Amino acid sequence: MTSPQLPGVPGAPDPSASPAGPVITAIPAPPRPADYVVAEELDDDICLYRSDTDEVLVLNRSAADVWRFVDGQLPMAAIVAAIAQVYGLEPVAVQPDVENVLADLAARGYLVDGLVPHPNR
Amino acid sequence: MNPLDGDELCLDVLGTSIGVPGQLADEFEGLARSLQPPVDRVTFLDPGLALADLTLRAITHSPLLCIHAGVVSSSSGVIAIPGASGLGKTTLSAVLVQAGYGYLSDESLALDRGTGHARPFARPLALNADVWPILGSDLAQVVSSPPAGTERLVPAARLGRIDAVGGPVAHILLAQRQPGPVRIEPAPRGDAVQALLSKSFNHYRAPESSFRLVVAVVRQAQVWRVSYAEAPELAAALADVVGQPSPVGRADVASQSRIAAK
């Protein structure tokens, strides 16, 4: 099982390991969970299920904190600010980690661009 | 014996009704009789093939969420041991039942989609000849070992108690066999969600609600990562973790065994 995690948590991916540098994908629009994703709280974690691929992904506490602010309304900067407030840090201190988590979740197909209309709306 | 369709037995298996040739009454004595007409029928007379066929047909029609796992019960509740074929679930289930744990199944954790409770599927255990020495002389006195390299169906009542009730899942063991001493350590609940869902037989019928059900079941359970070399060693070490093997007030049908020693 793979678990997106913020740096500082055991098992966290090391962005510097990539020769191309940190994998940060710009997410210009407020991200939202993909329509085929089901999320369930489990202790401090969140379990995500992709019904289209039958995959389960468990977010650890810090990644789960990021996920909880992903609602299709908050832009990246607002999510960064919210996480900074949760952890009592400056936004600049958490921004790379938050971006990495969001980029990872987007790359895995759990997040989509919030500006893309919901197919059922 | 159910008189439906001649000598056919009609068994209540995984919440559905399956017809079984009456010649297999002894082998399937641990399974409850159904008063409903069968929705499907086992066609094999060979006990081993019939057991596999019964399991497949029952899962196909079952309204329960069925997950590949060995399942027993202790004083603290139901213990689920998910695992694919080859883990040794049947041997481990047999040893645990001999140690006094209640038997629910060696094959399927059958979850009621409404309550999340585990329900019994007390099918006979297909035990290979290699297992007889592990299970000791008590078994050898009542069921003779099959020829080397073959297996024999053993009704669970020959090994110990059948838990005919089931209930909430209290413990989930993420087990693997490897050399060395028994290790039992707490594990994150999230690990159990993937383990259970990846070993589900029929969640595809309602994937999202099945996922929610699995999370709900895991949420109320303790999850353990377990490694062991031999099943009796694990059985001996388990009581301190998952509760004593003899629950109070659970149905005990072992005394109802009608099978003569083979």
HADDOCK unambig.tbl for C-alpha pairs under 7 A between the chains (distance, minus, plus):
assign (segid A and resid 38 and name CA) (segid B and resid 208 and name CA) 6.90 0.50 0.50
assign (segid A and resid 42 and name CA) (segid B and resid 219 and name CA) 6.35 0.50 0.50
assign (segid A and resid 47 and name CA) (segid B and resid 190 and name CA) 6.81 0.50 0.50
assign (segid A and resid 51 and name CA) (segid B and resid 207 and name CA) 6.38 0.50 0.50
assign (segid A and resid 51 and name CA) (segid B and resid 208 and name CA) 6.53 0.50 0.50
assign (segid A and resid 56 and name CA) (segid B and resid 194 and name CA) 5.94 0.50 0.50
assign (segid A and resid 58 and name CA) (segid B and resid 190 and name CA) 6.03 0.50 0.50
